[in-house]
Amino acid sequence: MRQLEELNLVDDFLANSLTSHKIYGEPAARCILECILHRKLGKITVIPQRFLQGEDTDRHGIRMDVYLDEEDGELFDMEPDNNSNKDDISSLPKRAHTYDPFGCDRMVYTVKNCCIEMPELLYEDGARTIFLYTKGTEGNPPKDLRQLLRYMEHSFIENAETEVLQKLHEMVTAVKKDGKVGLAYMKSFEIEARLRKEGLAEGITSGLTKGILDLLGDLGEIPSPLREEITAQRDESTLRTWLKHAAKAENMEDFMERISG
């Protein structure tokens, strides 16, 4: 098990914890997005949609954070991905990757929509998908973007080469020292270990359900309708999402708000 202090911004848990943090989420998201897009953004709101940590920090989890620019009405979906499995190329759309998705050794790939039947037809709907490969050597991306990607892959103070990255590193360091983040990180491993053990006898969904109820039981008495909703849920993906929400929830109302969002 890697220590929380050893995680980099390409690791799902740290990236999610930073961008969903009540204090640092918005400025961190702004810092990263403005560097990638090479322009200033208006007022933005960070809306964490879903996060599922893998069994360990070297395995790909599922995360999708939507950033809404309220002034210009733009939607941004950022998704760090430390997965090197080329077979996952079919799941590329709307992801920002840290491995080479197309095998051309480029640091930046920008993809736009087009008409399949008429490739020469100009089609501009404003949508862009930007794939970022931290180890790419081809092309000539801006220096500040190269520095950002280097920092994301190796999030040490030595790699915070600009004033912007130094501010980002301060936020990353603060999040790593946040007691709630540390507790959630430890719980993620404890929960996965317990689920693997229970899953052998009870099945994955039964183990997930029990894990959720155990965590909620620590918060107080579980309302009967909520208990029935949890025990009736059989979708593994949904249960895993609820499990993470239960691990992070501060109280029962917080959990119910999270699963209803």
Backbone bond lengths (Angstrom), bond angles and torsions (degrees), N, CA, C in turn:
res aa  C-N    CA-C-N  psi(-1)  N-CA   C-N-CA  omega(-1)  CA-C   N-CA-C  phi
1 M - - - 1.470 - - 1.524 109.96 -
2 R 1.313 116.38 126.09 1.458 120.56 176.96 1.523 110.33 -78.22
3 Q 1.320 115.86 146.05 1.455 120.67 176.35 1.529 109.64 -74.25
4 L 1.320 116.18 152.29 1.455 121.10 179.20 1.519 110.99 -57.26
5 E 1.334 116.51 -37.78 1.465 121.22 -179.01 1.532 111.97 -63.79
6 E 1.327 117.73 -20.66 1.458 121.79 -177.12 1.525 112.99 -88.01
7 L 1.319 117.71 -9.57 1.457 120.55 -176.87 1.524 111.38 -71.89
8 N 1.340 115.39 149.95 1.462 122.59 175.91 1.524 108.99 -113.04
9 L 1.324 116.70 170.05 1.460 119.90 -177.43 1.518 113.76 -69.53
10 V 1.327 118.21 -11.67 1.464 119.17 174.13 1.523 110.65 -81.85
11 D 1.323 118.09 -9.77 1.459 121.66 177.24 1.517 109.50 -81.39
12 D 1.321 115.99 131.26 1.458 121.47 -173.81 1.531 113.36 -53.73
13 F 1.329 116.15 -46.57 1.458 118.90 -174.05 1.524 111.52 -61.83
14 L 1.320 117.04 -47.59 1.465 120.15 -178.34 1.525 110.95 -67.59
15 A 1.331 117.30 -42.97 1.460 120.27 179.68 1.522 110.85 -60.06
16 N 1.326 116.97 -43.85 1.458 120.54 179.67 1.521 111.11 -67.37
17 S 1.341 116.42 -42.82 1.462 119.97 -178.91 1.521 111.55 -62.91
18 L 1.329 116.45 -37.31 1.466 120.41 179.58 1.520 111.48 -69.87
19 T 1.344 116.89 -52.09 1.463 120.05 -173.60 1.525 113.43 -73.97
20 S 1.336 117.61 -17.25 1.464 119.81 177.80 1.528 111.93 -101.74
21 H 1.330 116.92 2.53 1.468 120.95 -178.41 1.532 110.20 -68.19
22 K 1.317 115.69 138.67 1.457 120.20 -176.00 1.523 112.64 -62.59
23 I 1.318 116.69 -33.48 1.464 120.40 -177.48 1.520 112.11 -93.79
24 Y 1.329 117.02 -45.45 1.461 120.98 -170.55 1.530 114.21 -100.43
25 G 1.326 118.15 -7.42 1.459 120.37 -175.57 1.521 114.01 -57.97
26 E 1.339 116.33 -51.22 1.471 120.08 -177.09 1.525 112.69 -66.91
27 P 1.346 120.12 -49.90 1.471 118.61 -179.73 1.522 112.92 -65.93
28 A 1.329 117.96 -33.19 1.463 119.97 178.36 1.518 110.45 -68.82
29 A 1.330 116.92 -43.47 1.462 120.76 178.24 1.523 110.68 -61.92
30 R 1.326 116.23 -41.86 1.462 120.73 178.97 1.527 110.55 -61.70
31 C 1.321 116.78 -45.63 1.461 121.71 -178.98 1.523 110.93 -57.85
32 I 1.329 116.50 -47.72 1.468 121.22 -177.09 1.526 111.20 -68.99
33 L 1.336 116.36 -46.51 1.470 120.15 -177.74 1.520 112.66 -65.01
34 E 1.318 117.16 -42.94 1.459 119.74 -178.50 1.522 111.15 -64.93
35 C 1.320 116.85 -33.16 1.463 119.78 177.91 1.525 110.69 -70.44
36 I 1.327 116.84 -41.72 1.461 120.94 -179.39 1.519 111.36 -68.08
37 L 1.337 116.38 -41.76 1.468 121.27 -175.15 1.529 113.39 -88.47
38 H 1.339 117.68 -10.82 1.467 123.07 178.67 1.522 112.23 60.62
39 R 1.322 117.05 39.77 1.458 120.60 176.33 1.521 109.97 -161.72
40 K 1.320 115.33 163.77 1.445 121.05 178.99 1.524 109.88 -82.39
41 L 1.313 115.77 146.91 1.451 121.05 177.84 1.518 110.06 -109.25
42 G 1.321 115.01 156.57 1.454 119.49 175.25 1.518 109.78 -80.24
43 K 1.303 116.67 -154.29 1.452 121.00 178.94 1.521 109.56 -67.06
44 I 1.337 117.45 130.69 1.466 120.25 -180.00 1.516 110.07 -125.05
45 T 1.312 115.03 152.80 1.456 122.69 175.62 1.517 107.97 -124.08
46 V 1.321 117.34 131.05 1.457 122.12 -179.42 1.521 109.06 -95.84
47 I 1.316 116.46 125.21 1.456 121.35 -178.58 1.524 109.42 -122.27
48 P 1.338 119.00 97.85 1.466 120.32 177.37 1.535 109.42 -66.79
49 Q 1.325 116.83 123.29 1.454 120.43 -177.07 1.525 112.75 -97.29
50 R 1.325 115.45 -47.29 1.463 118.02 -175.34 1.513 109.45 -158.37
51 F 1.335 115.51 142.89 1.459 118.84 173.95 1.509 109.43 -148.67
52 L 1.330 116.84 131.69 1.454 122.30 177.08 1.505 108.31 -137.47
53 Q 1.326 116.72 110.26 1.454 121.21 -179.60 1.513 110.04 -74.25
54 G 1.324 116.96 143.27 1.452 120.55 174.69 1.512 110.15 -72.19
55 E 1.347 117.86 -178.34 1.456 121.35 -177.22 1.517 111.86 -66.43
56 D 1.334 117.93 -25.49 1.452 120.91 172.52 1.514 107.69 -147.46
57 T 1.324 117.38 172.62 1.464 120.27 -171.43 1.511 113.49 -74.73
58 D 1.331 118.27 -6.52 1.454 120.11 177.91 1.523 111.67 -94.29
59 R 1.328 117.51 -3.64 1.459 121.38 179.72 1.512 109.47 -104.44
60 H 1.323 114.65 148.10 1.461 119.87 -174.89 1.518 111.73 -73.43
61 G 1.322 115.97 128.32 1.445 120.77 173.14 1.519 108.25 -101.40
62 I 1.315 116.49 -174.93 1.463 121.30 -179.59 1.513 107.65 -114.60
63 R 1.302 116.56 126.12 1.454 118.73 177.45 1.518 108.97 -147.00
64 M 1.298 115.97 145.11 1.452 119.88 176.74 1.515 107.73 -148.82
65 D 1.302 116.81 109.97 1.452 121.88 178.50 1.519 108.34 -111.45
66 V 1.308 117.21 126.33 1.460 121.56 179.75 1.518 108.89 -100.49
67 Y 1.304 116.26 130.10 1.462 121.54 178.26 1.521 107.88 -111.01
68 L 1.284 117.36 120.32 1.459 122.07 -176.66 1.518 110.44 -105.44
69 D 1.346 116.13 118.75 1.460 121.07 174.41 1.526 106.38 -86.82
70 E 1.301 117.74 102.81 1.460 121.48 -172.35 1.516 112.78 -68.81
71 E 1.321 118.24 -25.29 1.465 120.24 -177.83 1.528 111.59 -77.88
72 D 1.312 117.00 -40.65 1.468 119.99 -177.13 1.522 113.54 -104.69
73 G 1.334 117.46 -3.27 1.455 120.69 177.91 1.512 113.17 69.64
74 E 1.325 118.45 29.89 1.450 121.72 -179.02 1.523 111.09 -96.87
75 L 1.333 115.76 145.47 1.453 121.79 177.34 1.515 109.28 -113.78
76 F 1.328 116.92 133.82 1.454 122.07 178.51 1.520 109.38 -124.56
77 D 1.305 116.62 134.86 1.461 122.72 178.02 1.521 107.59 -121.20
78 M 1.336 117.11 109.56 1.460 121.29 -179.09 1.518 109.76 -108.16
79 E 1.328 116.33 137.09 1.454 119.56 -177.72 1.521 111.73 -147.31
80 P 1.333 118.45 91.72 1.464 119.80 174.21 1.516 110.18 -60.56
81 D 1.318 116.52 140.85 1.466 121.33 -176.30 1.519 108.36 -142.62
82 N 1.316 115.64 113.01 1.458 121.14 -178.95 1.518 111.13 -96.81
83 N 1.321 117.10 19.62 1.457 122.72 -176.25 1.522 110.67 -86.32
84 S 1.326 117.72 129.61 1.464 121.59 -179.51 1.523 112.43 -104.26
85 N 1.324 117.40 11.49 1.457 121.33 -178.87 1.525 110.28 -80.14
86 K 1.317 116.94 107.55 1.466 120.68 -176.85 1.525 112.23 -65.99
87 D 1.346 117.61 -19.14 1.459 119.95 178.97 1.517 112.09 -66.21
88 D 1.328 116.21 -16.01 1.466 119.98 -178.94 1.525 112.57 -84.38
89 I 1.321 118.04 10.83 1.470 120.15 -177.43 1.522 112.09 -62.08
90 S 1.352 117.16 -23.38 1.461 119.73 179.37 1.522 112.05 -67.32
91 S 1.326 117.17 -16.92 1.468 120.19 -178.98 1.517 112.19 -102.26
92 L 1.326 117.29 20.78 1.455 120.95 -174.59 1.515 116.80 -67.16
93 P 1.330 121.35 -37.85 1.470 119.84 -172.16 1.521 113.56 -50.38
94 K 1.347 114.09 138.77 1.467 123.27 176.06 1.518 112.74 62.24
95 R 1.336 117.19 35.75 1.450 120.04 175.12 1.521 109.48 -128.40
96 A 1.313 117.21 148.35 1.455 121.68 171.84 1.520 106.56 -107.40
97 H 1.315 118.06 112.05 1.457 121.21 -168.75 1.517 112.96 -102.58
98 T 1.338 114.69 154.32 1.453 120.80 177.30 1.518 111.07 -112.70
99 Y 1.322 118.86 10.26 1.448 122.07 167.64 1.513 107.07 -118.61
100 D 1.335 118.12 167.33 1.463 121.33 -175.74 1.523 109.67 -78.57
101 P 1.335 119.36 106.20 1.461 121.26 -174.03 1.520 114.13 -74.93
102 F 1.343 117.20 -23.14 1.455 119.75 -175.11 1.522 113.61 -120.16
103 G 1.325 116.65 -0.18 1.458 120.39 174.80 1.512 115.32 71.71
104 C 1.322 118.49 22.10 1.469 121.30 -178.97 1.533 111.92 -106.58
105 D 1.308 117.92 7.27 1.462 123.96 175.33 1.523 113.27 60.43
106 R 1.337 116.16 31.16 1.458 119.98 176.43 1.521 109.53 -96.31
107 M 1.321 116.39 145.61 1.455 120.75 177.06 1.521 111.07 -77.10
108 V 1.337 116.82 -30.30 1.461 121.78 -177.30 1.519 110.51 -131.89
109 Y 1.329 116.01 130.10 1.462 122.66 170.75 1.528 106.80 -124.38
110 T 1.320 117.60 124.24 1.457 121.47 177.71 1.520 108.78 -112.79
111 V 1.331 116.24 121.50 1.466 122.03 -174.97 1.518 109.51 -114.47
112 K 1.347 116.58 134.87 1.460 122.20 178.65 1.523 109.03 -121.39
113 N 1.323 116.11 155.89 1.459 120.57 176.97 1.525 110.87 -71.05
114 C 1.327 115.64 151.65 1.464 120.43 177.48 1.515 109.25 -149.36
115 C 1.320 116.09 171.10 1.462 122.40 176.96 1.525 108.06 -90.43
116 I 1.311 117.37 118.65 1.465 121.71 -176.61 1.532 110.64 -61.94
117 E 1.349 115.97 -44.17 1.466 119.63 -176.39 1.528 112.22 -70.54
118 M 1.329 116.95 -29.60 1.459 120.76 -178.43 1.527 109.36 -133.40
119 P 1.316 118.46 80.92 1.471 121.23 -177.78 1.522 113.05 -57.63
120 E 1.336 116.46 -28.31 1.460 119.53 -178.52 1.525 112.67 -77.42
121 L 1.337 117.05 -11.61 1.458 121.42 -179.75 1.521 110.23 -71.11
122 L 1.324 117.13 124.17 1.455 120.54 178.63 1.522 109.52 -70.08
123 Y 1.312 115.71 125.61 1.464 120.86 -179.66 1.517 108.23 -137.71
124 E 1.318 116.09 115.19 1.453 120.37 -176.53 1.521 109.76 -129.20
125 D 1.336 115.45 100.51 1.462 119.34 177.80 1.519 112.05 -105.78
126 G 1.331 116.63 5.89 1.455 120.75 177.38 1.513 114.58 84.86
127 A 1.342 117.28 -6.44 1.460 120.18 -177.86 1.525 110.81 -79.87
128 R 1.307 116.83 139.41 1.456 123.25 175.92 1.525 108.93 -138.23
129 T 1.307 116.01 141.34 1.454 121.15 170.79 1.514 107.18 -121.03
130 I 1.321 116.44 121.05 1.457 121.09 -177.43 1.527 109.20 -112.33
131 F 1.324 116.18 120.08 1.452 122.33 176.94 1.527 108.11 -102.14
132 L 1.308 116.28 129.07 1.460 121.26 -178.17 1.528 109.60 -116.57
133 Y 1.324 116.11 127.32 1.464 122.59 179.51 1.520 107.71 -116.18
134 T 1.320 117.02 112.03 1.463 121.02 -170.74 1.524 113.89 -63.27
135 K 1.333 117.42 -25.68 1.467 120.37 -176.39 1.525 112.95 -99.59
136 G 1.342 117.33 5.70 1.458 120.30 -177.08 1.514 113.23 -62.38
137 T 1.329 115.83 146.51 1.471 121.14 179.74 1.527 111.97 -121.21
138 E 1.327 118.01 -17.93 1.458 121.05 -179.58 1.529 111.11 -82.62
139 G 1.334 115.60 156.44 1.460 120.52 -179.20 1.515 110.90 83.36
140 N 1.316 115.25 -178.47 1.459 120.46 -177.71 1.531 110.17 -137.24
141 P 1.349 117.31 66.01 1.466 119.51 179.95 1.521 110.90 -67.52
142 P 1.323 117.50 157.02 1.467 120.90 179.73 1.532 111.55 -56.62
143 K 1.290 115.78 149.25 1.462 121.29 -177.51 1.519 111.65 -60.13
144 D 1.341 117.11 -40.70 1.464 118.91 -177.79 1.524 111.61 -66.04
145 L 1.352 117.77 -30.32 1.457 120.39 176.79 1.529 110.26 -71.83
146 R 1.314 117.15 -40.60 1.461 120.14 176.80 1.524 110.50 -60.54
147 Q 1.321 115.18 -40.58 1.461 119.35 179.93 1.527 111.34 -67.41
148 L 1.334 116.20 -38.41 1.462 120.17 178.26 1.526 110.43 -62.48
149 L 1.328 117.09 -47.89 1.467 120.47 -177.33 1.524 111.47 -64.88
150 R 1.320 115.51 -36.64 1.463 118.67 176.63 1.525 110.06 -63.53
151 Y 1.335 115.46 -42.48 1.461 118.81 178.91 1.525 111.20 -65.70
152 M 1.316 118.45 -40.48 1.457 121.17 -178.90 1.520 111.27 -62.68
153 E 1.317 116.38 -35.99 1.468 119.71 -179.48 1.524 111.62 -77.92
154 H 1.319 116.69 -34.76 1.464 122.12 178.90 1.532 107.31 -132.73
155 S 1.316 115.61 88.13 1.470 121.27 -169.86 1.523 112.64 -84.04
156 F 1.334 115.18 66.56 1.466 121.82 177.95 1.520 109.14 -112.60
157 I 1.317 115.57 158.42 1.453 120.54 -179.56 1.518 111.33 -60.22
158 E 1.348 117.55 -31.31 1.464 120.92 179.58 1.524 112.35 -62.41
159 N 1.334 116.29 -26.22 1.464 120.54 -179.55 1.526 113.08 -94.79
160 A 1.313 117.52 0.43 1.470 121.32 175.43 1.526 107.30 -87.04
161 E 1.332 115.43 78.48 1.466 121.16 -168.90 1.520 115.02 -83.68
162 T 1.322 117.32 -11.58 1.457 120.21 -178.97 1.525 109.85 -122.05
163 E 1.314 116.05 168.21 1.460 120.30 178.56 1.528 110.93 -62.24
164 V 1.351 115.88 -38.69 1.461 120.33 179.00 1.527 110.65 -63.55
165 L 1.330 116.82 -45.38 1.461 120.33 -179.82 1.524 111.71 -68.18
166 Q 1.310 116.64 -31.15 1.464 119.31 177.05 1.528 110.54 -65.90
167 K 1.337 116.15 -38.50 1.458 120.18 176.31 1.529 110.27 -67.02
168 L 1.352 115.96 -40.43 1.459 120.24 177.78 1.526 110.11 -62.58
169 H 1.330 116.09 -41.60 1.470 119.63 -179.67 1.524 110.84 -64.44
170 E 1.308 117.72 -36.71 1.462 120.92 177.27 1.527 110.07 -61.38
171 M 1.342 116.40 -40.06 1.464 120.34 178.69 1.525 110.48 -68.79
172 V 1.325 117.00 -42.28 1.467 120.85 178.32 1.525 110.36 -60.23
173 T 1.317 116.53 -44.75 1.459 121.25 179.86 1.522 111.35 -62.98
174 A 1.327 116.42 -42.19 1.465 120.59 179.74 1.526 111.12 -63.71
175 V 1.330 116.90 -40.28 1.460 120.55 179.77 1.531 110.45 -66.21
176 K 1.328 116.87 -40.57 1.460 120.23 178.36 1.524 111.64 -61.86
177 K 1.339 116.48 -30.56 1.457 120.84 -179.14 1.522 112.93 -88.27
178 D 1.325 116.66 -5.99 1.462 121.54 179.65 1.535 109.09 -67.15
179 G 1.314 116.64 123.47 1.462 120.42 -177.11 1.514 113.47 -60.08
180 K 1.330 117.32 -38.62 1.467 120.50 179.73 1.519 111.57 -66.14
181 V 1.318 116.67 -37.85 1.462 120.28 177.91 1.526 109.78 -65.73
182 G 1.330 116.42 -44.19 1.456 120.28 178.97 1.513 112.33 -61.54
183 L 1.326 116.05 -40.43 1.459 120.17 178.98 1.518 111.18 -65.62
184 A 1.336 116.11 -42.41 1.468 120.07 178.31 1.525 111.22 -62.90
185 Y 1.347 116.13 -36.15 1.464 120.78 179.30 1.529 110.52 -65.71
186 M 1.318 116.87 -44.81 1.453 120.38 178.50 1.521 111.09 -65.61
187 K 1.328 116.18 -41.54 1.455 119.99 -179.56 1.518 111.50 -62.89
188 S 1.353 116.31 -34.60 1.464 118.99 -178.15 1.527 111.14 -60.88
189 F 1.326 116.72 -35.90 1.456 120.07 178.47 1.521 111.30 -78.58
190 E 1.326 116.84 -39.92 1.454 119.97 178.27 1.522 111.05 -62.55
191 I 1.315 115.32 -41.53 1.462 120.24 -179.65 1.517 110.91 -65.53
192 E 1.337 116.61 -46.21 1.457 119.82 -179.21 1.529 111.00 -62.52
193 A 1.334 116.56 -40.04 1.470 119.75 179.46 1.521 110.47 -64.19
194 R 1.328 116.46 -41.84 1.452 120.07 179.95 1.531 110.92 -68.07
195 L 1.317 115.98 -39.24 1.457 119.48 -179.93 1.522 111.93 -65.33
196 R 1.326 116.44 -40.22 1.462 119.15 179.14 1.523 110.61 -61.88
197 K 1.358 115.93 -40.12 1.459 120.24 -179.47 1.523 111.09 -69.57
198 E 1.334 116.06 -47.08 1.456 120.16 -178.88 1.522 112.19 -69.56
199 G 1.339 115.08 -31.66 1.462 118.99 -177.58 1.511 113.02 -63.35
200 L 1.331 117.96 -28.45 1.463 120.96 179.33 1.516 111.14 -62.16
201 A 1.334 116.37 -34.48 1.459 119.58 -176.11 1.525 112.59 -100.06
202 E 1.293 116.94 -36.29 1.460 120.43 -171.96 1.517 114.89 -106.04
203 G 1.334 117.03 -13.10 1.456 119.03 -173.99 1.518 109.73 93.57
204 I 1.304 115.98 153.71 1.460 120.76 -175.25 1.520 112.55 -61.43
205 T 1.304 117.32 -45.86 1.475 118.89 -176.07 1.515 111.68 -66.62
206 S 1.338 116.88 -36.85 1.463 119.45 178.76 1.519 110.37 -65.92
207 G 1.340 116.06 -40.20 1.460 119.69 178.38 1.510 112.08 -65.26
208 L 1.347 116.50 -40.61 1.455 120.55 177.67 1.524 111.14 -62.35
209 T 1.327 116.10 -44.74 1.461 120.57 -179.76 1.523 110.83 -60.63
210 K 1.317 116.43 -44.91 1.458 120.54 -179.94 1.531 110.72 -64.23
211 G 1.345 116.10 -39.66 1.463 119.37 179.15 1.515 111.43 -61.92
212 I 1.326 116.73 -42.35 1.466 121.03 178.96 1.524 110.86 -62.96
213 L 1.339 116.11 -47.51 1.463 120.15 -178.20 1.525 111.26 -65.49
214 D 1.328 117.62 -36.86 1.461 120.37 178.27 1.529 110.90 -62.89
215 L 1.344 115.59 -45.30 1.460 119.51 -179.82 1.525 111.73 -65.31
216 L 1.334 115.77 -42.73 1.463 119.28 179.52 1.521 110.83 -67.34
217 G 1.341 117.08 -31.81 1.457 120.56 178.20 1.511 112.18 -61.85
218 D 1.338 116.05 -29.30 1.457 120.08 176.77 1.526 111.83 -70.62
219 L 1.336 116.40 -19.25 1.464 120.73 -178.84 1.525 112.17 -89.24
220 G 1.333 116.81 -14.50 1.455 120.20 -177.87 1.514 111.37 139.75
221 E 1.315 116.03 -167.19 1.463 121.07 -179.60 1.525 110.05 -72.98
222 I 1.320 116.16 131.02 1.460 121.67 -178.75 1.525 109.17 -85.40
223 P 1.330 118.61 121.81 1.470 120.47 178.05 1.527 110.76 -57.03
224 S 1.317 116.34 141.48 1.467 121.02 -177.35 1.525 113.14 -55.68
225 P 1.355 119.82 -44.89 1.471 119.12 179.00 1.525 112.77 -60.01
226 L 1.353 115.65 -38.15 1.457 119.79 179.86 1.518 110.30 -68.84
227 R 1.323 117.74 -42.57 1.465 121.04 178.48 1.524 110.43 -60.75
228 E 1.329 116.35 -42.03 1.462 120.27 -179.85 1.525 111.15 -65.88
229 E 1.331 116.18 -38.61 1.464 120.02 178.76 1.524 111.00 -63.68
230 I 1.329 116.64 -40.76 1.459 121.02 -179.07 1.525 110.89 -68.79
231 T 1.329 117.14 -47.07 1.461 120.13 -177.84 1.529 112.33 -68.63
232 A 1.332 117.19 -24.29 1.462 120.36 179.37 1.526 112.42 -83.22
233 Q 1.330 116.53 -17.73 1.462 120.46 -177.79 1.533 109.82 -74.59
234 R 1.332 117.13 126.83 1.463 120.84 -178.93 1.519 112.49 -117.02
235 D 1.316 117.98 -3.86 1.455 120.18 -179.86 1.523 109.82 -76.91
236 E 1.332 116.77 119.47 1.456 121.22 -174.57 1.527 112.06 -62.54
237 S 1.322 117.19 -43.23 1.457 121.01 -179.25 1.523 111.11 -60.75
238 T 1.327 116.30 -44.16 1.468 120.50 179.14 1.520 111.03 -63.83
239 L 1.319 116.45 -43.05 1.461 120.52 -179.68 1.524 111.54 -63.96
240 R 1.323 116.80 -39.37 1.460 119.62 178.76 1.536 110.73 -64.77
241 T 1.321 115.47 -39.08 1.467 119.62 177.40 1.524 110.30 -64.44
242 W 1.329 116.54 -44.15 1.463 120.55 178.44 1.528 111.17 -63.33
243 L 1.317 116.38 -35.44 1.461 120.33 179.21 1.530 110.70 -61.28
244 K 1.324 116.30 -44.80 1.462 119.98 178.36 1.530 111.15 -65.08
245 H 1.317 115.84 -38.35 1.466 119.25 177.18 1.532 110.24 -63.38
246 A 1.334 116.38 -40.73 1.467 120.51 -179.89 1.527 110.82 -64.19
247 A 1.332 116.63 -36.06 1.464 120.98 -179.50 1.520 111.37 -68.17
248 K 1.344 116.78 -29.79 1.460 120.74 -176.17 1.534 113.17 -98.72
249 A 1.324 117.36 -16.13 1.465 120.69 -174.18 1.522 111.48 -63.84
250 E 1.317 116.36 139.23 1.459 121.92 179.07 1.530 111.29 -86.51
251 N 1.330 116.58 -24.87 1.453 120.91 177.58 1.521 108.33 -159.69
252 M 1.338 117.26 178.10 1.458 121.50 -176.03 1.526 111.21 -63.71
253 E 1.333 116.03 -39.77 1.462 119.49 -179.33 1.523 110.84 -65.14
254 D 1.322 116.20 -37.78 1.461 121.21 177.93 1.524 110.34 -61.58
255 F 1.338 116.75 -42.88 1.462 120.34 178.90 1.533 111.13 -63.44
256 M 1.304 117.11 -46.10 1.467 119.97 -178.40 1.526 111.45 -63.51
257 E 1.337 116.15 -34.78 1.469 120.11 177.81 1.524 110.30 -68.03
258 R 1.340 115.81 -38.60 1.469 120.00 -179.32 1.538 111.49 -64.92
259 I 1.334 118.26 -43.72 1.471 119.79 -176.01 1.517 112.41 -78.68
260 S 1.326 116.41 -14.80 1.463 118.85 179.05 1.509 112.58 -92.85
261 G 1.357 116.82 -6.81 1.452 120.94 -177.18 1.502 112.62 -75.20
